[in-house]
Amino acid sequence: MNLLLKVMATLPVTTASVERSFSTMKRIKTLPRSVMGHDRLSALAIMSIHWDTVVDPEEVLDRLAKKKSRKLLF
């Protein structure tokens, strides 16, 4: 009984976040963007859904600078 109550307490009461995600995907996935890859589509959706998240540009630049180069030498 205790486990059942814990499971019921963690279930969302509304489906607003799911509906918001679907409407965002509908706005993002237009005809010209229908050929884009899954990774890019997911990144655009996350940026659109979590628009109020503050991003520090210095931190982004530091992370990109520390990444290994993906350049191919021929």
All heavy atoms as a GROMACS GRO file, in nm:
protein
  587
    1MET      N    1   0.083  -0.120   0.000
    1MET     CA    2   0.000   0.000   0.000
    1MET      C    3   0.087   0.126   0.000
    1MET      O    4   0.057   0.221  -0.069
    1MET     CB    5  -0.092  -0.004   0.122
    1MET     CG    6  -0.192   0.105   0.127
    1MET     SD    7  -0.315   0.074   0.001
    1MET     CE    8  -0.429   0.198   0.037
    2ASN      N    9   0.194   0.122   0.080
    2ASN     CA   10   0.284   0.236   0.089
    2ASN      C   11   0.350   0.264  -0.046
    2ASN      O   12   0.362   0.379  -0.088
    2ASN     CB   13   0.390   0.211   0.197
    2ASN     CG   14   0.469   0.335   0.229
    2ASN    OD1   15   0.428   0.446   0.196
    2ASN    ND2   16   0.582   0.317   0.291
    3LEU      N   17   0.391   0.158  -0.115
    3LEU     CA   18   0.454   0.174  -0.246
    3LEU      C   19   0.356   0.234  -0.346
    3LEU      O   20   0.393   0.321  -0.426
    3LEU     CB   21   0.504   0.038  -0.296
    3LEU     CG   22   0.570   0.038  -0.433
    3LEU    CD1   23   0.698   0.119  -0.430
    3LEU    CD2   24   0.597  -0.103  -0.478
    4LEU      N   25   0.233   0.190  -0.344
    4LEU     CA   26   0.131   0.242  -0.434
    4LEU      C   27   0.109   0.392  -0.411
    4LEU      O   28   0.097   0.469  -0.506
    4LEU     CB   29   0.000   0.165  -0.417
    4LEU     CG   30  -0.114   0.206  -0.508
    4LEU    CD1   31  -0.075   0.184  -0.653
    4LEU    CD2   32  -0.239   0.128  -0.474
    5LEU      N   33   0.107   0.434  -0.286
    5LEU     CA   34   0.090   0.576  -0.256
    5LEU      C   35   0.209   0.658  -0.304
    5LEU      O   36   0.194   0.770  -0.354
    5LEU     CB   37   0.069   0.596  -0.106
    5LEU     CG   38  -0.066   0.548  -0.053
    5LEU    CD1   39  -0.071   0.560   0.099
    5LEU    CD2   40  -0.179   0.627  -0.116
    6LYS      N   41   0.330   0.603  -0.293
    6LYS     CA   42   0.449   0.674  -0.341
    6LYS      C   43   0.444   0.690  -0.493
    6LYS      O   44   0.478   0.795  -0.546
    6LYS     CB   45   0.576   0.599  -0.301
    6LYS     CG   46   0.612   0.613  -0.156
    6LYS     CD   47   0.741   0.539  -0.127
    6LYS     CE   48   0.774   0.545   0.020
    6LYS     NZ   49   0.898   0.472   0.050
    7VAL      N   50   0.403   0.585  -0.562
    7VAL     CA   51   0.393   0.592  -0.708
    7VAL      C   52   0.287   0.694  -0.748
    7VAL      O   53   0.308   0.774  -0.839
    7VAL     CB   54   0.362   0.453  -0.767
    7VAL    CG1   55   0.327   0.463  -0.914
    7VAL    CG2   56   0.479   0.359  -0.746
    8MET      N   57   0.173   0.695  -0.682
    8MET     CA   58   0.066   0.789  -0.715
    8MET      C   59   0.109   0.932  -0.686
    8MET      O   60   0.068   1.024  -0.756
    8MET     CB   61  -0.060   0.753  -0.638
    8MET     CG   62  -0.114   0.618  -0.672
    8MET     SD   63  -0.276   0.605  -0.744
    8MET     CE   64  -0.363   0.748  -0.713
    9ALA      N   65   0.191   0.952  -0.584
    9ALA     CA   66   0.237   1.088  -0.550
    9ALA      C   67   0.335   1.142  -0.652
    9ALA      O   68   0.348   1.263  -0.668
    9ALA     CB   69   0.300   1.088  -0.411
   10THR      N   70   0.405   1.055  -0.723
   10THR     CA   71   0.503   1.102  -0.822
   10THR      C   72   0.444   1.121  -0.961
   10THR      O   73   0.508   1.180  -1.046
   10THR     CB   74   0.621   1.004  -0.832
   10THR    OG1   75   0.573   0.877  -0.870
   10THR    CG2   76   0.696   0.995  -0.701
   11LEU      N   77   0.326   1.071  -0.986
   11LEU     CA   78   0.263   1.088  -1.117
   11LEU      C   79   0.218   1.232  -1.135
   11LEU      O   80   0.170   1.295  -1.042
   11LEU     CB   81   0.143   0.995  -1.131
   11LEU     CG   82   0.173   0.846  -1.138
   11LEU    CD1   83   0.044   0.766  -1.140
   11LEU    CD2   84   0.256   0.815  -1.260
   12PRO      N   85   0.235   1.289  -1.255
   12PRO     CA   86   0.192   1.427  -1.277
   12PRO      C   87   0.039   1.438  -1.272
   12PRO      O   88  -0.032   1.348  -1.314
   12PRO     CB   89   0.245   1.461  -1.416
   12PRO     CG   90   0.265   1.329  -1.481
   12PRO     CD   91   0.296   1.230  -1.372
   13VAL      N   92  -0.006   1.550  -1.221
   13VAL     CA   93  -0.150   1.571  -1.209
   13VAL      C   94  -0.209   1.612  -1.344
   13VAL      O   95  -0.318   1.572  -1.379
   13VAL     CB   96  -0.178   1.679  -1.103
   13VAL    CG1   97  -0.327   1.707  -1.092
   13VAL    CG2   98  -0.124   1.634  -0.968
   14THR      N   99  -0.135   1.692  -1.419
   14THR     CA  100  -0.184   1.736  -1.549
   14THR      C  101  -0.088   1.692  -1.659
   14THR      O  102   0.022   1.646  -1.633
   14THR     CB  103  -0.195   1.890  -1.555
   14THR    OG1  104  -0.064   1.945  -1.544
   14THR    CG2  105  -0.282   1.943  -1.442
   15THR      N  106  -0.132   1.709  -1.782
   15THR     CA  107  -0.049   1.676  -1.897
   15THR      C  108  -0.002   1.802  -1.969
   15THR      O  109   0.033   1.797  -2.086
   15THR     CB  110  -0.127   1.586  -1.994
   15THR    OG1  111  -0.242   1.660  -2.038
   15THR    CG2  112  -0.167   1.456  -1.930
   16ALA      N  113   0.001   1.914  -1.898
   16ALA     CA  114   0.036   2.042  -1.960
   16ALA      C  115   0.177   2.041  -2.016
   16ALA      O  116   0.202   2.093  -2.125
   16ALA     CB  117   0.020   2.155  -1.860
   17SER      N  118   0.272   1.982  -1.942
   17SER     CA  119   0.410   1.982  -1.991
   17SER      C  120   0.425   1.897  -2.117
   17SER      O  121   0.499   1.932  -2.209
   17SER     CB  122   0.506   1.934  -1.883
   17SER     OG  123   0.475   1.802  -1.844
   18VAL      N  124   0.352   1.786  -2.123
   18VAL     CA  125   0.356   1.701  -2.242
   18VAL      C  126   0.293   1.773  -2.361
   18VAL      O  127   0.348   1.773  -2.471
   18VAL     CB  128   0.285   1.568  -2.216
   18VAL    CG1  129   0.279   1.483  -2.341
   18VAL    CG2  130   0.353   1.493  -2.103
   19GLU      N  131   0.181   1.838  -2.338
   19GLU     CA  132   0.115   1.911  -2.445
   19GLU      C  133   0.201   2.027  -2.493
   19GLU      O  134   0.208   2.057  -2.613
   19GLU     CB  135  -0.021   1.962  -2.397
   19GLU     CG  136  -0.122   1.852  -2.374
   19GLU     CD  137  -0.249   1.901  -2.307
   19GLU    OE1  138  -0.264   2.023  -2.289
   19GLU    OE2  139  -0.333   1.816  -2.274
   20ARG      N  140   0.269   2.093  -2.400
   20ARG     CA  141   0.358   2.204  -2.437
   20ARG      C  142   0.474   2.153  -2.524
   20ARG      O  143   0.514   2.217  -2.619
   20ARG     CB  144   0.410   2.270  -2.310
   20ARG     CG  145   0.479   2.400  -2.331
   20ARG     CD  146   0.507   2.477  -2.204
   20ARG     NE  147   0.540   2.397  -2.090
   20ARG     CZ  148   0.466   2.389  -1.978
   20ARG    NH1  149   0.354   2.456  -1.969
   20ARG    NH2  150   0.505   2.315  -1.877
   21SER      N  151   0.525   2.034  -2.490
   21SER     CA  152   0.633   1.976  -2.569
   21SER      C  153   0.587   1.945  -2.712
   21SER      O  154   0.660   1.970  -2.808
   21SER     CB  155   0.685   1.849  -2.503
   21SER     OG  156   0.737   1.876  -2.376
   22PHE      N  157   0.467   1.889  -2.726
   22PHE     CA  158   0.417   1.856  -2.859
   22PHE      C  159   0.390   1.981  -2.942
   22PHE      O  160   0.419   1.984  -3.061
   22PHE     CB  161   0.291   1.770  -2.850
   22PHE     CG  162   0.320   1.625  -2.829
   22PHE    CD1  163   0.287   1.562  -2.710
   22PHE    CD2  164   0.382   1.550  -2.928
   22PHE    CE1  165   0.315   1.428  -2.690
   22PHE    CE2  166   0.410   1.416  -2.909
   22PHE     CZ  167   0.376   1.355  -2.790
   23SER      N  168   0.338   2.085  -2.879
   23SER     CA  169   0.312   2.207  -2.955
   23SER      C  170   0.443   2.274  -2.994
   23SER      O  171   0.453   2.335  -3.102
   23SER     CB  172   0.224   2.304  -2.876
   23SER     OG  173   0.291   2.348  -2.760
   24THR      N  174   0.545   2.262  -2.910
   24THR     CA  175   0.677   2.316  -2.946
   24THR      C  176   0.734   2.240  -3.064
   24THR      O  177   0.789   2.301  -3.157
   24THR     CB  178   0.773   2.306  -2.825
   24THR    OG1  179   0.719   2.384  -2.719
   24THR    CG2  180   0.910   2.356  -2.859
   25MET      N  181   0.724   2.108  -3.064
   25MET     CA  182   0.774   2.029  -3.176
   25MET      C  183   0.700   2.064  -3.305
   25MET      O  184   0.761   2.068  -3.412
   25MET     CB  185   0.757   1.880  -3.149
   25MET     CG  186   0.865   1.823  -3.065
   25MET     SD  187   1.022   1.848  -3.146
   25MET     CE  188   1.089   1.689  -3.136
   26LYS      N  189   0.571   2.093  -3.295
   26LYS     CA  190   0.494   2.129  -3.412
   26LYS      C  191   0.545   2.260  -3.471
   26LYS      O  192   0.552   2.277  -3.593
   26LYS     CB  193   0.346   2.141  -3.375
   26LYS     CG  194   0.254   2.160  -3.491
   26LYS     CD  195   0.110   2.160  -3.443
   26LYS     CE  196   0.016   2.180  -3.558
   26LYS     NZ  197  -0.123   2.184  -3.515
   27ARG      N  198   0.584   2.356  -3.384
   27ARG     CA  199   0.638   2.483  -3.431
   27ARG      C  200   0.778   2.467  -3.489
   27ARG      O  201   0.814   2.532  -3.586
   27ARG     CB  202   0.644   2.583  -3.316
   27ARG     CG  203   0.515   2.651  -3.284
   27ARG     CD  204   0.536   2.769  -3.194
   27ARG     NE  205   0.624   2.743  -3.080
   27ARG     CZ  206   0.584   2.702  -2.960
   27ARG    NH1  207   0.456   2.681  -2.939
   27ARG    NH2  208   0.670   2.682  -2.864
   28ILE      N  209   0.859   2.381  -3.428
   28ILE     CA  210   0.999   2.365  -3.470
   28ILE      C  211   1.010   2.284  -3.599
   28ILE      O  212   1.084   2.321  -3.690
   28ILE     CB  213   1.081   2.297  -3.359
   28ILE    CG1  214   1.095   2.392  -3.241
   28ILE    CG2  215   1.218   2.256  -3.408
   28ILE    CD1  216   1.160   2.328  -3.122
   29LYS      N  217   0.939   2.175  -3.608
   29LYS     CA  218   0.955   2.084  -3.722
   29LYS      C  219   0.869   2.130  -3.839
   29LYS      O  220   0.763   2.077  -3.866
   29LYS     CB  221   0.920   1.942  -3.681
   29LYS     CG  222   0.958   1.842  -3.787
   29LYS     CD  223   1.006   1.717  -3.728
   29LYS     CE  224   1.040   1.624  -3.841
   29LYS     NZ  225   1.149   1.543  -3.816
   30THR      N  226   0.920   2.228  -3.910
   30THR     CA  227   0.852   2.278  -4.029
   30THR      C  228   0.906   2.203  -4.150
   30THR      O  229   1.000   2.125  -4.139
   30THR     CB  230   0.876   2.429  -4.044
   30THR    OG1  231   1.015   2.451  -4.054
   30THR    CG2  232   0.817   2.505  -3.928
   31LEU      N  233   0.851   2.231  -4.266
   31LEU     CA  234   0.892   2.160  -4.388
   31LEU      C  235   1.041   2.176  -4.419
   31LEU      O  236   1.108   2.077  -4.445
   31LEU     CB  237   0.806   2.205  -4.507
   31LEU     CG  238   0.831   2.132  -4.637
   31LEU    CD1  239   0.801   1.983  -4.620
   31LEU    CD2  240   0.747   2.190  -4.747
   32PRO      N  241   1.098   2.298  -4.415
   32PRO     CA  242   1.243   2.307  -4.443
   32PRO      C  243   1.329   2.237  -4.339
   32PRO      O  244   1.440   2.193  -4.368
   32PRO     CB  245   1.270   2.457  -4.442
   32PRO     CG  246   1.139   2.522  -4.458
   32PRO     CD  247   1.038   2.428  -4.401
   33ARG      N  248   1.279   2.226  -4.216
   33ARG     CA  249   1.357   2.162  -4.111
   33ARG      C  250   1.330   2.013  -4.098
   33ARG      O  251   1.381   1.948  -4.009
   33ARG     CB  252   1.328   2.229  -3.978
   33ARG     CG  253   1.376   2.372  -3.970
   33ARG     CD  254   1.350   2.425  -3.834
   33ARG     NE  255   1.399   2.561  -3.821
   33ARG     CZ  256   1.357   2.646  -3.731
   33ARG    NH1  257   1.263   2.610  -3.647
   33ARG    NH2  258   1.406   2.767  -3.725
   34SER      N  259   1.249   1.958  -4.184
   34SER     CA  260   1.212   1.818  -4.170
   34SER      C  261   1.326   1.723  -4.201
   34SER      O  262   1.318   1.605  -4.169
   34SER     CB  263   1.091   1.785  -4.258
   34SER     OG  264   1.126   1.800  -4.393
   35VAL      N  265   1.431   1.772  -4.264
   35VAL     CA  266   1.545   1.686  -4.296
   35VAL      C  267   1.659   1.696  -4.196
   35VAL      O  268   1.761   1.632  -4.212
   35VAL     CB  269   1.598   1.716  -4.438
   35VAL    CG1  270   1.494   1.680  -4.541
   35VAL    CG2  271   1.640   1.861  -4.451
   36MET      N  272   1.644   1.778  -4.093
   36MET     CA  273   1.752   1.794  -3.995
   36MET      C  274   1.765   1.668  -3.909
   36MET      O  275   1.670   1.591  -3.895
   36MET     CB  276   1.730   1.917  -3.908
   36MET     CG  277   1.635   1.899  -3.793
   36MET     SD  278   1.625   2.038  -3.682
   36MET     CE  279   1.561   2.164  -3.783
   37GLY      N  280   1.882   1.649  -3.854
   37GLY     CA  281   1.909   1.532  -3.772
   37GLY      C  282   1.840   1.534  -3.638
   37GLY      O  283   1.791   1.639  -3.592
   38HIS      N  284   1.835   1.421  -3.575
   38HIS     CA  285   1.767   1.406  -3.447
   38HIS      C  286   1.834   1.491  -3.338
   38HIS      O  287   1.764   1.553  -3.257
   38HIS     CB  288   1.767   1.259  -3.406
   38HIS     CG  289   1.707   1.233  -3.272
   38HIS    ND1  290   1.572   1.244  -3.249
   38HIS    CD2  291   1.764   1.201  -3.154
   38HIS    CE1  292   1.549   1.218  -3.121
   38HIS    NE2  293   1.664   1.191  -3.063
   39ASP      N  294   1.966   1.494  -3.335
   39ASP     CA  295   2.037   1.570  -3.231
   39ASP      C  296   2.005   1.718  -3.238
   39ASP      O  297   1.980   1.783  -3.136
   39ASP     CB  298   2.188   1.549  -3.243
   39ASP     CG  299   2.229   1.407  -3.207
   39ASP    OD1  300   2.152   1.339  -3.135
   39ASP    OD2  301   2.335   1.364  -3.253
   40ARG      N  302   2.006   1.772  -3.359
   40ARG     CA  303   1.977   1.915  -3.375
   40ARG      C  304   1.832   1.945  -3.342
   40ARG      O  305   1.802   2.047  -3.278
   40ARG     CB  306   2.009   1.958  -3.517
   40ARG     CG  307   1.995   2.106  -3.535
   40ARG     CD  308   2.050   2.151  -3.666
   40ARG     NE  309   2.040   2.295  -3.675
   40ARG     CZ  310   2.067   2.363  -3.783
   40ARG    NH1  311   2.108   2.301  -3.891
   40ARG    NH2  312   2.055   2.492  -3.784
   41LEU      N  313   1.740   1.860  -3.382
   41LEU     CA  314   1.599   1.880  -3.352
   41LEU      C  315   1.576   1.877  -3.201
   41LEU      O  316   1.503   1.959  -3.146
   41LEU     CB  317   1.514   1.774  -3.421
   41LEU     CG  318   1.364   1.786  -3.404
   41LEU    CD1  319   1.313   1.914  -3.469
   41LEU    CD2  320   1.294   1.666  -3.464
   42SER      N  321   1.640   1.783  -3.132
   42SER     CA  322   1.627   1.775  -2.986
   42SER      C  323   1.682   1.899  -2.918
   42SER      O  324   1.623   1.952  -2.824
   42SER     CB  325   1.699   1.652  -2.934
   42SER     OG  326   1.639   1.535  -2.982
   43ALA      N  327   1.797   1.947  -2.968
   43ALA     CA  328   1.858   2.067  -2.909
   43ALA      C  329   1.767   2.189  -2.928
   43ALA      O  330   1.749   2.269  -2.834
   43ALA     CB  331   1.995   2.092  -2.970
   44LEU      N  332   1.709   2.204  -3.046
   44LEU     CA  333   1.617   2.316  -3.070
   44LEU      C  334   1.493   2.306  -2.981
   44LEU      O  335   1.445   2.407  -2.930
   44LEU     CB  336   1.576   2.320  -3.216
   44LEU     CG  337   1.677   2.375  -3.314
   44LEU    CD1  338   1.627   2.354  -3.457
   44LEU    CD2  339   1.705   2.520  -3.288
   45ALA      N  340   1.443   2.185  -2.962
   45ALA     CA  341   1.325   2.167  -2.877
   45ALA      C  342   1.357   2.202  -2.732
   45ALA      O  343   1.279   2.270  -2.664
   45ALA     CB  344   1.274   2.024  -2.887
   46ILE      N  345   1.472   2.159  -2.684
   46ILE     CA  346   1.511   2.189  -2.546
   46ILE      C  347   1.529   2.339  -2.527
   46ILE      O  348   1.485   2.396  -2.427
   46ILE     CB  349   1.638   2.111  -2.508
   46ILE    CG1  350   1.605   1.963  -2.494
   46ILE    CG2  351   1.699   2.164  -2.379
   46ILE    CD1  352   1.725   1.874  -2.476
   47MET      N  353   1.592   2.404  -2.625
   47MET     CA  354   1.610   2.550  -2.614
   47MET      C  355   1.476   2.622  -2.617
   47MET      O  356   1.458   2.722  -2.548
   47MET     CB  357   1.699   2.600  -2.728
   47MET     CG  358   1.842   2.564  -2.711
   47MET     SD  359   1.961   2.630  -2.830
   47MET     CE  360   1.870   2.679  -2.970
   48SER      N  361   1.382   2.574  -2.693
   48SER     CA  362   1.252   2.638  -2.702
   48SER      C  363   1.167   2.614  -2.577
   48SER      O  364   1.097   2.703  -2.531
   48SER     CB  365   1.178   2.587  -2.825
   48SER     OG  366   1.053   2.648  -2.837
   49ILE      N  367   1.176   2.494  -2.522
   49ILE     CA  368   1.095   2.461  -2.403
   49ILE      C  369   1.151   2.528  -2.280
   49ILE      O  370   1.078   2.583  -2.197
   49ILE     CB  371   1.087   2.309  -2.385
   49ILE    CG1  372   1.006   2.247  -2.499
   49ILE    CG2  373   1.026   2.274  -2.251
   49ILE    CD1  374   1.015   2.097  -2.506
   50HIS      N  375   1.283   2.529  -2.266
   50HIS     CA  376   1.347   2.587  -2.147
   50HIS      C  377   1.407   2.724  -2.182
   50HIS      O  378   1.523   2.751  -2.155
   50HIS     CB  379   1.456   2.493  -2.095
   50HIS     CG  380   1.404   2.360  -2.055
   50HIS    ND1  381   1.327   2.341  -1.944
   50HIS    CD2  382   1.416   2.239  -2.114
   50HIS    CE1  383   1.294   2.214  -1.935
   50HIS    NE2  384   1.347   2.150  -2.036
   51TRP      N  385   1.328   2.813  -2.237
   51TRP     CA  386   1.375   2.942  -2.283
   51TRP      C  387   1.418   3.031  -2.168
   51TRP      O  388   1.498   3.123  -2.187
   51TRP     CB  389   1.266   3.013  -2.363
   51TRP     CG  390   1.140   3.032  -2.286
   51TRP    CD1  391   1.035   2.945  -2.280
   51TRP    CD2  392   1.106   3.142  -2.203
   51TRP    NE1  393   0.938   2.993  -2.198
   51TRP    CE2  394   0.979   3.116  -2.148
   51TRP    CE3  395   1.170   3.260  -2.169
   51TRP    CZ2  396   0.915   3.203  -2.062
   51TRP    CZ3  397   1.106   3.348  -2.082
   51TRP    CH2  398   0.980   3.320  -2.031
   52ASP      N  399   1.370   3.009  -2.049
   52ASP     CA  400   1.400   3.097  -1.936
   52ASP      C  401   1.528   3.058  -1.861
   52ASP      O  402   1.564   3.122  -1.764
   52ASP     CB  403   1.282   3.100  -1.839
   52ASP     CG  404   1.244   2.963  -1.789
   52ASP    OD1  405   1.285   2.863  -1.849
   52ASP    OD2  406   1.171   2.955  -1.688
   53THR      N  407   1.598   2.956  -1.908
   53THR     CA  408   1.722   2.914  -1.844
   53THR      C  409   1.833   3.011  -1.881
   53THR      O  410   1.852   3.045  -1.997
   53THR     CB  411   1.761   2.772  -1.890
   53THR    OG1  412   1.653   2.684  -1.859
   53THR    CG2  413   1.886   2.724  -1.820
   54VAL      N  414   1.906   3.055  -1.779
   54VAL     CA  415   2.015   3.150  -1.801
   54VAL      C  416   2.142   3.074  -1.839
   54VAL      O  417   2.180   2.978  -1.771
   54VAL     CB  418   2.040   3.234  -1.674
   54VAL    CG1  419   2.155   3.330  -1.695
   54VAL    CG2  420   1.914   3.309  -1.635
   55VAL      N  421   2.206   3.115  -1.948
   55VAL     CA  422   2.329   3.051  -1.995
   55VAL      C  423   2.441   3.153  -1.989
   55VAL      O  424   2.428   3.264  -2.041
   55VAL     CB  425   2.311   2.999  -2.140
   55VAL    CG1  426   2.440   2.940  -2.191
   55VAL    CG2  427   2.198   2.899  -2.146
   56ASP      N  428   2.552   3.115  -1.926
   56ASP     CA  429   2.668   3.201  -1.917
   56ASP      C  430   2.756   3.179  -2.041
   56ASP      O  431   2.810   3.070  -2.060
   56ASP     CB  432   2.746   3.168  -1.790
   56ASP     CG  433   2.867   3.257  -1.773
   56ASP    OD1  434   2.867   3.369  -1.826
   56ASP    OD2  435   2.963   3.213  -1.704
   57PRO      N  436   2.773   3.281  -2.126
   57PRO     CA  437   2.852   3.262  -2.248
   57PRO      C  438   2.998   3.223  -2.220
   57PRO      O  439   3.057   3.147  -2.297
   57PRO     CB  440   2.846   3.398  -2.317
   57PRO     CG  441   2.732   3.470  -2.254
   57PRO     CD  442   2.713   3.412  -2.120
   58GLU      N  443   3.055   3.273  -2.113
   58GLU     CA  444   3.193   3.239  -2.079
   58GLU      C  445   3.207   3.090  -2.050
   58GLU      O  446   3.304   3.026  -2.090
   58GLU     CB  447   3.241   3.321  -1.960
   58GLU     CG  448   3.257   3.468  -1.990
   58GLU     CD  449   3.366   3.493  -2.092
   58GLU    OE1  450   3.468   3.422  -2.091
   58GLU    OE2  451   3.347   3.583  -2.176
   59GLU      N  452   3.109   3.034  -1.980
   59GLU     CA  453   3.112   2.891  -1.948
   59GLU      C  454   3.100   2.806  -2.075
   59GLU      O  455   3.168   2.705  -2.091
   59GLU     CB  456   3.000   2.856  -1.851
   59GLU     CG  457   3.002   2.712  -1.807
   59GLU     CD  458   2.889   2.678  -1.711
   59GLU    OE1  459   2.827   2.769  -1.654
   59GLU    OE2  460   2.864   2.558  -1.695
   60VAL      N  461   3.014   2.849  -2.167
   60VAL     CA  462   2.998   2.776  -2.293
   60VAL      C  463   3.129   2.779  -2.372
   60VAL      O  464   3.174   2.677  -2.424
   60VAL     CB  465   2.882   2.837  -2.376
   60VAL    CG1  466   2.878   2.776  -2.515
   60VAL    CG2  467   2.750   2.818  -2.304
   61LEU      N  468   3.191   2.896  -2.380
   61LEU     CA  469   3.318   2.907  -2.453
   61LEU      C  470   3.427   2.823  -2.389
   61LEU      O  471   3.508   2.762  -2.458
   61LEU     CB  472   3.360   3.054  -2.460
   61LEU     CG  473   3.276   3.142  -2.553
   61LEU    CD1  474   3.319   3.287  -2.542
   61LEU    CD2  475   3.285   3.094  -2.694
   62ASP      N  476   3.431   2.820  -2.255
   62ASP     CA  477   3.530   2.738  -2.186
   62ASP      C  478   3.511   2.590  -2.217
   62ASP      O  479   3.607   2.517  -2.242
   62ASP     CB  480   3.525   2.761  -2.035
   62ASP     CG  481   3.579   2.898  -1.996
   62ASP    OD1  482   3.653   2.957  -2.076
   62ASP    OD2  483   3.546   2.944  -1.884
   63ARG      N  484   3.386   2.544  -2.216
   63ARG     CA  485   3.359   2.403  -2.246
   63ARG      C  486   3.397   2.368  -2.389
   63ARG      O  487   3.452   2.261  -2.416
   63ARG     CB  488   3.212   2.371  -2.222
   63ARG     CG  489   3.175   2.358  -2.078
   63ARG     CD  490   3.034   2.307  -2.065
   63ARG     NE  491   2.992   2.305  -1.926
   63ARG     CZ  492   2.878   2.254  -1.884
   63ARG    NH1  493   2.794   2.202  -1.973
   63ARG    NH2  494   2.847   2.255  -1.758
   64LEU      N  495   3.364   2.457  -2.483
   64LEU     CA  496   3.399   2.430  -2.622
   64LEU      C  497   3.550   2.433  -2.644
   64LEU      O  498   3.603   2.356  -2.724
   64LEU     CB  499   3.331   2.532  -2.714
   64LEU     CG  500   3.180   2.517  -2.729
   64LEU    CD1  501   3.124   2.633  -2.810
   64LEU    CD2  502   3.145   2.385  -2.794
   65ALA      N  503   3.621   2.520  -2.573
   65ALA     CA  504   3.766   2.528  -2.587
   65ALA      C  505   3.834   2.403  -2.533
   65ALA      O  506   3.939   2.361  -2.584
   65ALA     CB  507   3.818   2.651  -2.516
   66LYS      N  508   3.776   2.340  -2.432
   66LYS     CA  509   3.836   2.220  -2.371
   66LYS      C  510   3.807   2.093  -2.451
   66LYS      O  511   3.872   1.991  -2.429
   66LYS     CB  512   3.784   2.203  -2.228
   66LYS     CG  513   3.837   2.308  -2.134
   66LYS     CD  514   3.780   2.292  -1.995
   66LYS     CE  515   3.827   2.404  -1.905
   66LYS     NZ  516   3.766   2.396  -1.772
   67LYS      N  517   3.711   2.098  -2.542
   67LYS     CA  518   3.678   1.980  -2.622
   67LYS      C  519   3.790   1.947  -2.719
   67LYS      O  520   3.861   2.035  -2.767
   67LYS     CB  521   3.549   2.001  -2.702
   67LYS     CG  522   3.425   1.970  -2.627
   67LYS     CD  523   3.309   1.975  -2.721
   67LYS     CE  524   3.198   1.891  -2.665
   67LYS     NZ  525   3.087   1.883  -2.758
   68LYS      N  526   3.801   1.821  -2.750
   68LYS     CA  527   3.900   1.775  -2.846
   68LYS      C  528   3.858   1.819  -2.987
   68LYS      O  529   3.740   1.817  -3.022
   68LYS     CB  530   3.910   1.623  -2.840
   68LYS     CG  531   4.020   1.564  -2.920
   68LYS     CD  532   4.027   1.415  -2.900
   68LYS     CE  533   4.136   1.356  -2.985
   68LYS     NZ  534   4.143   1.212  -2.972
   69SER      N  535   3.954   1.855  -3.068
   69SER     CA  536   3.926   1.900  -3.204
   69SER      C  537   3.870   1.784  -3.287
   69SER      O  538   3.921   1.672  -3.280
   69SER     CB  539   4.054   1.951  -3.269
   69SER     OG  540   4.028   1.989  -3.401
   70ARG      N  541   3.768   1.813  -3.368
   70ARG     CA  542   3.708   1.709  -3.452
   70ARG      C  543   3.748   1.726  -3.597
   70ARG      O  544   3.688   1.669  -3.686
   70ARG     CB  545   3.556   1.715  -3.440
   70ARG     CG  546   3.505   1.690  -3.301
   70ARG     CD  547   3.357   1.682  -3.292
   70ARG     NE  548   3.290   1.779  -3.377
   70ARG     CZ  549   3.160   1.782  -3.399
   70ARG    NH1  550   3.084   1.694  -3.340
   70ARG    NH2  551   3.106   1.870  -3.477
   71LYS      N  552   3.850   1.803  -3.622
   71LYS     CA  553   3.895   1.828  -3.758
   71LYS      C  554   3.964   1.707  -3.816
   71LYS      O  555   4.046   1.643  -3.750
   71LYS     CB  556   3.994   1.946  -3.754
   71LYS     CG  557   3.993   2.027  -3.877
   71LYS     CD  558   4.074   2.155  -3.873
   71LYS     CE  559   4.167   2.175  -3.760
   71LYS     NZ  560   4.248   2.296  -3.773
   72LEU      N  561   3.933   1.672  -3.939
   72LEU     CA  562   3.997   1.560  -4.008
   72LEU      C  563   4.110   1.613  -4.096
   72LEU      O  564   4.093   1.710  -4.170
   72LEU     CB  565   3.897   1.484  -4.095
   72LEU     CG  566   3.787   1.409  -4.022
   72LEU    CD1  567   3.691   1.349  -4.124
   72LEU    CD2  568   3.847   1.298  -3.938
   73LEU      N  569   4.224   1.550  -4.087
   73LEU     CA  570   4.336   1.588  -4.170
   73LEU      C  571   4.350   1.490  -4.285
   73LEU      O  572   4.354   1.369  -4.265
   73LEU     CB  573   4.465   1.593  -4.088
   73LEU     CG  574   4.465   1.692  -3.971
   73LEU    CD1  575   4.592   1.677  -3.891
   73LEU    CD2  576   4.452   1.835  -4.023
   74PHE      N  577   4.361   1.541  -4.407
   74PHE     CA  578   4.374   1.455  -4.523
   74PHE      C  579   4.513   1.463  -4.579
   74PHE      O  580   4.580   1.556  -4.580
   74PHE     CB  581   4.273   1.491  -4.632
   74PHE     CG  582   4.133   1.459  -4.592
   74PHE    CD1  583   4.048   1.558  -4.546
   74PHE    CD2  584   4.086   1.330  -4.601
   74PHE    CE1  585   3.918   1.529  -4.511
   74PHE    CE2  586   3.955   1.299  -4.566
   74PHE     CZ  587   3.872   1.399  -4.521
   0.00000   0.00000   0.00000
